[in-house]
């Protein structure tokens, strides 16, 4: 599954969680199971945690530090906020 397909699948999961409280609670409580059901299996050794922003709480995700230097294109994308997180590392798009 490529990055665009992952983004689309995650968008559908988020939309479904917004529309269905029971689904959202399952996603929060058992994210790996829900992601697998939606076609996004979590690799062995990876733990997924789902958190929800509220009107008074905003989560900032600090990505894993990448190995080596970023290209100018990657730095430009990061400056624009275009970061997509994958299971193993983050990819700048």
Secondary structure by P-SEA (a helix, b strand, c coil): ccaaaaaaaaaaaaaaaaacaaaaaaaaacaaaaaaaacccccccbbbbbbbbcccbbbbbbcccccccccaaaaaaaaaccccccccccccc
